[in-house]
């Protein structure tokens, strides 16, 4: 049985904000492109045999561009301004492919967590009589296909384990002072460990954490308006404190994430403040952490 190809000229766009019953846009779009899923592929070649192994990596999603004839409804421009005022605002966008007679829905591409990445006004030319076309480029956090009549996928929500910094006692045996623990707002995408015997046995862990007060995070606490309110909790582990006899010691810290565990002292902490509000408040920070333990021990594994 042959499958009839879908037509590309009959489609609809539904662009909605969370909790809104009415669509964000009040005008039809004449063009939509950029529905694209990408995956990085790592190629490994085995010595001796020449065998090539393909390892799938992270996914990313293309920017979807919507074009329409400009009207007196400036809803897209108003959405741009709304995101400027509240960067946490996300929209959903459904691209619906219809049958040629517009009576049947063939498939629906659902874009999650959309933000306007580029908004382009029309090209104006006094010598032509073309329709003024404006375009909107959407960035999204995910794309899925919704098939008409198909039951919803039975996929329970996945619980994402978060990396944590936990304080330890001086002997690296007990986790203490839970109020000082730090949970990563965004998990690092890489952990790098190294071992050295140059100046005595030592193990080093390097990682980077990013904090942004505009990143939507489900929490009961009010999000601070200065990102240093978040990063000061990490800086605590780099701050020496008085001990018995007047000596200064650094807190011992454990990096725990899933089955991964590393115990050491925070040797270096570099903070880059990258984005600022109009009144000079830092909104995003990238922290480069380097932890060191003066020993080389077997790997520690935690129960996930």
ABEGO torsion letter per residue (X at the ends): XBBBBBBAABBBBBBBBBGBABBABABBBABBBGBBBBBBBBBBBBBGAGBBBBBBBBBBBBBBBBBBBBBABAAAAAAAAAAAABAABBBBBBBBBBBAAGABBABBBBBBGBBBABBBBBBBBAABABBBBBBBBBBBABBBBBBBGBBBBBBBBBBBBBBBBBBBBAAGABBBGAAABBBBABBBABBBBBBBAAAEBBBBBBBBBBBBAABBBBBABBBBABAAAAAAAAAAAABBBBBBGGBBBBBBBBBBBEABBBBBBBABBBBBBABBBAAGBBABBBBBBBBBBBBBBBBBBBBX
